[in-house]
Amino acid sequence: MSDDNPCVGICQIDESGYCIGCGRSADEIFGETDSSADGQDSATDSLKPVAGQPADQSD
């Protein structure tokens, strides 16, 4: 681990959304998520289902 990185090698996100090792939020650790604040769809929303696999019916 580097001096400027608070990671201690215990990477588990608890129920509150923070790492039990370093105390950072998941967004701080992993960067931005697929969802955007401006309401745009994520990149995975434009993917087509694989043939032979059931389509996601969550919409």
N, C-alpha and C positions, 0 to 999 in steps of 0.2 A: 504494500500500500504506500502511496506517496504522501508527503507531508501536507499537500493541499487537498487531499481527498479524505473525508472523514470516515470512509468505509473501514470497518473492522473485520470484514469477512463473515459476518452473521447477517445474511440478507433474508429477512422474513418480514413481510408487511403484516401488521396486526389489524384488528377490527377497525381501529380509528384511521387507518390509511398511512401509518408511519412505520418505518423500519425499526425493529427492536434492537438492532445493532448500532446504527449511527443516528437514529432519530429523524432522518430526512423523510419527506413525503415521497410517495411513489413517483409523482411528477418531477420532483427534484432529482431522483435517482435515474429514471428512465427517459426524462425529457418529455416533450409534448406527446399527448395521446392522439389517436385518430380523430377524436371529436374536436370540433372547432367551435369557438364562441360565436362565430358569425352565422351558424346554422347550416353551413355547407356539409354535404355528405362526405363520409370518409372514403378513402380510396377503395376499400373492400366492398363498398356498396355497389360499385360498378362491375364487379366480377360476375361472370355467368356460372351457374351451377355445373358441376361435373356430370357427364352422362352416366346414368345408372344410380345417382345419388339423389335422395329426396331434397327438394328445394326447401329453403327456410321459409316458414309460413308466419314469421313474427310480424309482418307488416299489416 
